Amino acid sequence: MEIMPEDNPTDLSKKLSGVPSSPGVYLMKDAEGKVIYVGKARNLKKRLGSYFSRDRHPDIKTGILIRKIATYETIITGTEQEALILESNLIKRHRPRYNVILKDDKRYPSLRLDIKARYPGLSIVRKPQKDGALYFGPFASPQAVYQTMRVINKTFRLRKCKTKGFKNRSRPCLNYQIGECLGPCCLDVDEDAYHEIVKEVILFLKGRTPDLIRKIRQDMMIAAEAQAYETAATLRDRLFALENILEKQISVTTDFKDRDVLGMVRTETFSLITILSVRGGHLLGSRHFHFMETLSSDSEMIGSFIRQYYEKQTPFVPKEILVPLLLEDSPLIEELLKRIKGEKVSILWPQKGEKARLVQMAVQNAEIGLKDLAASIASKTDMLLRLQRILKLGKIPERIECFDNSNISGSDPVAGMVAFDKGKPCKSLYRKYKIRTVTRPDDYAYMAEVLRRRCGKGEKSRPYPDLLMVDGGKGQLGIAVSIIKDIGLTGEFEMIGIAKKDEKKGETRDKIYKPGRSNPLNFGREADLLFFLQQVRDEAHRHAISFHRKRRGKTAIQSVLDTIPGIGKKRQQTLLTHFGSIGKIRAASTEDISALPGMNRKLAELVKRKLDA
């Protein structure tokens, strides 16, 4: 691997003469030296020439983006496969603005089935792990996964209680009483029979409902012939329930195969990719992924999406992926997916027939999704414009930050900051603050400390918000104005304070205050703007409260261990790391505690005696 020397000519096209016609990776940088795009190419000279050797680009947006490139460097690799891997690693490291980057999306839930357990149970998780369990999903929405769980709970008799409750139960729960669980927590349930039910659940979740119906019908006939009429009746009820579900599923292919189907649409501003999940010939759901500015071509965009989606977004890779255009990197991506799945995966660009119809369906869904996205963004933009007008701000409040404090009688005081970007919460910008300098209960002093820490670090504090909001009304707002003035940032951004309504005074709405104004603002008929600001405030309150509870809980645990002689910080850390909680330390045996590093039987007995007191 060789890195080409980087220079800084005024005309980027002059650098092309020194670029080899080899496979490799190129990094584009802006005037500040920040990497803004990473790409790979089979032929670096040809690929970079497509950007810089022409005077005008047919795509106006691409031309504008290219003008932001101050320089570039290239990294030569031995093979195109090496370039693909290097490109992926560099994108993860630099997270360039104009690349297609899938975030770790925890909004979409999956179902987890721990097949290694003696009696496996289903649970809902947000992020699949490589832990040997089976994962199904992700589902399009929380409602979809809960509905699936309800169907499984009514149709199959898997255990419902969580692992902790399963181990500690002394008698079966209500699910056993109503016939929705076999009660393996307390009863002697045949493991083979239980695992037969697990196999049926797996078939169902894999979209193999027709296969499952055939299996249950066959089992029902065998039970009837053996005069096991109660078993046959149970299987009959399960069969009817599954046939009812099958009627509601949309059949889209006749070959009953698993495949994912991708559709894509792009405009000057947005790009959107839709993925349809087809399992056993039935359409199970769809998901939309949208991106803003990108330098990627259509082929690069689809290829980059596929690689990232199956690497970190979904636990299941189908044998077939249908795409809306020819991918030049198909063989490389297929090889990558083969390593993930453990068997061959085909990426196909169908031109006619049933598969082409599926791709067109995905494209149509993408078009609808893009229209909905544009309408949503337009609605948010309109709201922010109206907010700018009613608050009389100098610019649109695209970035809003809100601060709130949390403490109980001055104990463990903390503050939380939330950030809304273009009207939506941006959790990567959220911050938590432990109050360091204030030793007495004083909300004003807490706010002063936090604002200095957020805004008082010079260039490190940038970017500043367009609008800074504090919870607490005129008093907190006055403190905020004073601190910002003291830091020397007056005029950098606007500030407001929000106070709860005083029902004793007959107030019906929360109040918004601006500096230099004694009376709250009147929102008139635009109550939706006040409601939005309340949402921002409530999110800041939730964020601060959750941090305070977590910190208070840690302090409580620490204080219990602090009372035990001989158990210092190091041994406390050892105990908590190994057992996880005070309750688990209390439940552990003296032998288990004494076996830990730094512990002995005498100390273990002392810990048990103190915790059991």
N, C-alpha and C positions, 0 to 999 in steps of 0.2 A: 504494500500500500504506500502510495507516494502523495504528499501534499504539495500542490503547485504553489510557487511563491506568490504572495499577494502584493500587488502594487495598487496605485490609486490614480489611474489616468483620468483625464476629463472625459474622454470618449470611451465608454465600455466596450464598444465594438472593436476597438484596436487591440483589446486583450485576446480576442478570438484566435489570432494567429498563433498564440502560444499555447492554446488549449489542444490537447491530443484527441484523436478520434477513438478513445478508449472508453470502456465502461467505467462508471464512477458516480460520485455524488457532488453536487454543487450547492454552496451556501451563499445566499444573497443577503447583503447587509445594507442597512440604512446609513445616513450620514453620521450617526452616533456609534456606528460599529456593531449595532445589535442585529442578530440574525433574524430576518423577517420571513425567509422561505428556504426550505430544504427540499431538493428534488434529486432523483436518480435518473440516469440515462444509460442506454446501451452505447450511445455515441455522444460524448460530452460536447464535442465541437458542434455537431449538428443541432443538439438540443439548445445550447446557449445561443447559437446563431438564430434560432427561431424567435428568441426574445430580442436580440440586440442588432441583428443585421438588417432589419427592416425599419423604414422611417415611420410608418404608421401601422397600427394594428386594427384589424376589422372590429375587434371588441374594444369599445372605448374604455370600459372599466379596466381591462388588462393594460392598456396603454397608460392609464393614470397610475396604476400600481407600479408599473415598471419604472416610471419616472421617480419613484421613491427609493429605488435601488441606487446606492452610491458606489458600491463595489461588490465583487463576488470572489470566492475562492473555490477551487475544485480539489477533490480528493480522488485519486485514481485507485481503482480496485482491480484485482485479478480477474474476477468474473462478475457477471450481472447479478448472480445470487448474492455475492458479497456486498454489492452495491445496495441491494434491496435491504439486507440486514443492517448495514451501516446507516442507510437513510432512516430506518425505523428508530434506531438508537439515538440519532441526532435530533429527530423530531421530539422524542421523549425528553431529551436533555434541554433543548432550547425552547420548545413549545412555540414555534414561530407563528406570528400573527396571521400569515396568509396561507398556512397549511390547513388541511382538513384534519381536525383533532377531535376525537371522541373523548368526552370526559367520562370519568368513572360515574356512571349514572345510577344512583341508588333509588331513584324514584320508582323504577319498575321492579316489582317483586317476583320472586321465583318460589317454587315449592321444593323443599328438601326432604329426601327419604333416606334415612340412615340404614342402609341394608346390612351393615355390620352388626347392628344391635340385635339382641335376642328376639325382641318384639319391636320391629321398626314402626315408627310413627311419622306422620307428615308434619312439617312446620313451614311457616312462611319466613323467608329470608330476603334481604335486600341485596346481598352481595355473595354470590357463589364462591366457595373455597375449594381448593384441591385437597379434600380430606377423605376421599373414598366413597362419599355419599353420592346418591343420584340426585340431580337437579333437573327440574322441569320448568320451562319458561325461557325468558322472562314474559310475564303477562302484560297486556297492554295497559292495565290499570289495576289499582287495589281492588276495585269492585269485581273485576274479572277473576282475580285469584280467590277472593272470598266466596264468590259464587261457585267456583270449582271445588273449593273445600267443602261447601255445604252439600254439594252433590255427592262427593266421596263419602262424607260422614253419614249421609242417609242411605247410600247404596252399599257401602262396604263397612265392615265392623272393625276397622283398625283402632288402636288405642288413641285416645285424644289428649290425655294428660302429658305434660312436659316431663322431661327426664328426671328432674329433681323431685317432682310430685309423684312420679311413677315409682321411684325407689322408696319413698317414705309413706306410701298409703297403707292403711290398715284394713280398709274395706273398699269395695268398688264404688265409683262415683255415679252420678245421676245418668251419665251416658249409658252405663251398663243397665240401669233400671229401665230405660226407655228403649233398649234393644239396639243401640247404635255402637256398642263396644262389647268385646268378648270378656273384658275384665282381666287381662293378663297381669295387671298390677298386683292382684291378690289371689286369683284363681289359677288352678292348674290347667292352662290352655295348651292343647296339643300344638307343638311348634310347627310341625309339617303342615297342619291345616291352616295355621295362621299365615305361613309363608305362601301358601296357595293364594290366599286373599291378597297378599302383597304383590304377587305376580299379576293378578288381575288389575290391581291399581296401576301398576307400571304400564300394562297394555292400554289402559284407559288414558293415562296421562301422555302416552306416546301417540295418541290419536288412533289407536288400533281398535276402535269401538266395534267394527264389524267382526274382527277376529275374536274379540272378547265375547261378543254375543254368541258366536258359534260354539266357543268353548263352554260357556255357561249352559247353553241349550243341551249340549252333549252330556255335561255333568248332571243336569236335571233328569235327563232320560235314564241315565245309569242309576241315579238315586231312586227313581220311580220303580224301575225294574227290580231293585233290591228291596222294595217296599219301605224305603226310608222316606216316608211321606213328609215328615216335618222338614227334612233337609231339602227335598224336592220343592216344597212350597216356598222356602226361603230363596232358593235359586230362581224360582218362577218370578217372585217379586222383583228380584234384582234384574232379571231378564227384561221385564216390562219397563222398569225404570230406564235401562240403557237403551231400549228401542225408542222410548220417548225422547231421550237425549239425541239419538242419532237422527231422528226426524228433523230436529232443529239445526243440525250441523249442515253447512253449505258444502256440497260436493262440487269440486272444481276440476278434477281429473278422473280419468277412468282406470289409470294404472295403479292407483293406491300407493304411490311412492311418497317419500319425504323429500321436500325440496323447499328452499327459500327463493323468493322471487323479488328482484330489485327493480324499482322504477325511479327515474330521476327527472327533475325539471329545474331549469335555471332561469334567472332573470338578471338584469343589470345589478340588482342589489342582493338577492338571496339565491341560495341553492338548497334544494330539499331532496332527500333520498327516502323513499318508502320501501319497507321490507315486508312482504307478505309471508306468513308462516303456513305452509301447507304440510299437513301430516296425515299420512294414510289416504291421500286424495281429498282431504277435507280442509277447508280454510279455517284455521284456528284463530287468527288475529293479524293485526298489522301495527307497525310502529313507524313514526316519522322522525327524521333527524334533519335539522336545518343548520346551515352554515352561512356566515356573512361573506366577507371578502376572501377570495382565494385566488392564487395564481395557477392552480391546477387545471389541466385540461379535463374534459369529461371522462376520458379513459383513466387518467391519473386519479381523479376524484373517486370513481367507483372502486378502483384497485386499492387505494389507501383506505377507503371505508371498509371493504371486505376484510382486509388484514387486521385492522383495529377491532372491528366488531367481533370477529370470532376469536381473537386473542384474549379480550377482556370483558366483552359485554354479554356473552351468552355461553352457557355450559354445553350447548348441543350444536354440533356441526352436521348438517345433512349431507347426504351423498351427492346431492346435485344443487347447484346454485345457478339460477337463470338471471342473465343481465341484459340491459337494454341496448348494449353496443359491444363492439369487439374490443377486448382488452389485450393490449400488446404484451402485458406481463402475465397472461393467463397461466402458462406453464409454471412460472416461478411461484405464483400465488397458490396454485394447486399443490405444489410440493410442500409449501408452508402448511396448508390446511391438512395435508396428509400426515404431517408430523404431529399436528394437534389431535386429529381424530384417530390416528392409528390405522387408517385404511384410505383407499383412493377416494378423492373428492373431485367432481367434474364441474367446471365453470362453462356454461353453454350460452351462446347467443342465438336463440331460435329465430328463424326467419318466417316460418309458417306453421300452421297447425295449432294444436292444443296448447303447446308451450308458448308459442308466440302470443296467443290470446291471453295467457296468464301475465306475460310481461306487459301487454297493453293495459291490463287491469291494474297492475301496479303503477304504471305511468299515470293512469286516470286518477288513482287514489292520491298520487303525489301532487297532481295539479290541484285537486280539491284541498289537500293539506296546505299547499302554498298559498292558495287564496285565503284560507282561514288564518294562516300566519300573518299575511299582509294586512288583513282586516284587524287582527288583534294588535299588531304593531301600530297601525294607523290610529286605533282607538286609544292606545297608551300615549301616543304622540299628541293627540288632541287633548287628552287629559292634562298632560304636562304643560301644554301651551296655555290652557285655561288656568292652571295653577300658577303659572308665571304671571298671568294677567291679574288674577285676584290678589296675589301676594305682592304685586308690583316689583318683580325681580328684574335684574338687569339682563339675565339670560335664562334659557330653559333649564329647569332643575333636573338634568339627566341623572346626576349622581346625588343622592340624598343620604346623609348619615344621621343617625339618631342615637343618643346616649341615654342610659338609664342606670341608676344605682340600685343595689340590693344589699340589705343587711338586716339582722335582728338585734335590736338594742346595741348596735355598734359592733357586734361580733362578726368576724370574718367578712368585713365589708369588701364588696367587689363592684365592678361596673361592666356593662356590656355595650358594645357598639354594633349596630347593624347598618348595612349599606344596601340601598336600592339603586339599581342601574336601569335607566329607561323604564321605570315603573315596576320593576320586578326585583325580588330579593336576590342579592348576589352573595352567597354564603362564603365564597372564597375571600371576601373582603371583611367578613365579620371579625371582631376583635374582643378579647376578654382581658380585663384588667384587675389585678389584685391591688387594693389600696395599700400603699407602702408608707406614706408619710403622715397620715392622719391617725392619731391615737384615740380620739374621742368621737362619739357619734355626731357627725356634722355633714349633712348631705351637700351643702354648698362647698365645703372644703373637699369632699370627694370629687365633685364635678370639676373643681378648679384643678386638682391634680391630674385627672384623666385628660382634660382638654390640653394641658401643658404637654403631657406625654404624647398625645395624638398629633398636635399641631406645632409643637415647639422644637422640632429637630431640624429646622431649616429645610434644605433640599430633600433630606431623607423623608420628610413628612408629605411630600408631594406624591401623587396629585391630591389636591384638596377637594372637598365636596363642592358642588354648586350651591347646595342648601344644607345647613347644619341645624338640626332640631334637637332641643333638650326637653326632657320630660320634667315638668314641675312648674310650669307657668312663668309669671313675671320674675319671681325671685331667682330661679335657676337661669333664666335668660339674662338677667342683669349680671350675674356672675360670669356667664359665658362671654358676654360683650366685653366685660372688664378684662378677662384673661386674654382674649384675642387681641384686644387693643394693646395690652402689655407686651404680648409677643411681637407685635408689629405687623399683624396680618389684617388690620382693618381694611375692608374693601376687597379682600381676596375672595370672599364668598359671603352669601347672605345667611342670616340666622333667624330662627323663630323658636318660640316656646309653646308647648302644648300643656293644657291643664284640664283636669276632669271637671265635669259639670258639678255644680253645687245644688243638689236637689232641694236642700232646705231653703235656698233662695229662689226656688222656682225655675232654675235653669234646666233647659231641655237638651242642650248640646254641649259637647266639650268645647274649649275655647283655645283659639290660636292668637298668640301675641307676637307683635313685631317690636324691635327696639325703638324707643322714643315715642311709643304709643301706649297710652294708659288703658284704652278700651280694647277688648278683643275684636278681631276682624269679623265682619258679617259676610257669611257665605251665601246668604239668600237662597235661591233655588238650586245652587250648585252644591248641594249637600254631599254629592258623591266625592267631591274633592276633600271635604272634611273627613269623610269616611276613609278615604285613602290614607290621609295623614294619621288617622287613628290606627289603621292597620300597621303602619310603620312603627308607631309608638308601641303598640301591643307586641309586635315582634321583638322590639328592643327589650321590653319588659320580660317576655318569655326567655329571651337569651340570657339576660342578667340573672333571673331567678334560677334557671337550670344550672348555671355556673355556681351560684351561691349554694344551692342544695348539694351539689357535688363536692364542693370544697368543705362545707359544713360536715358532710358525712365522713370525709377523710379525717377531719379534725377530731370528730367524735371517736372514730376507731383508734386514732393515734393516742387520744387521751386515756382510753382504757388500758392500752399497753404501757403507757407512760407510768402507770401506778404500780407496775410489777417490778420489784427490785432485780437488778441484773439483766433486764431486757432493755438494752439501749437502742439507738437508731439502727445499727447494723442488724441486730437480731430481730427487731421489729420488721425491717425490710425483708429479711429471710422468711419469717413466718407468713407475712402477707403475700409475698410473691408465690410461695409454695401452696398455701391454702386458699388465698383469695379473699377471705372475709373472716370477721371475728366468729361468726356462727360456725364456720367450717373448722376453725381452730378449736372451738369449744367441743365440737363433735368428734374431733380426732382423738386417737388413743395416745396414752403417754409414750408408748413405744414409737409411734409415728413422729411425734414432736421431738423426742430425744434423738432421733436418727438424723435430724437436720444438721447442716454444718454450723458449728459454734454453739450447739445445744448439747445438754447432757440430761440424765434422768432427773437429777435434783431440780434443774431449772424447768424441765417439762412438767414435773409434779407441781411446782409453784405456779406455772402458767395455768394448769388445769384447775388448781384450787382457787385462784383468783377469779378466773372466768366463770367458774361454776358457783361462786359465792352469791 
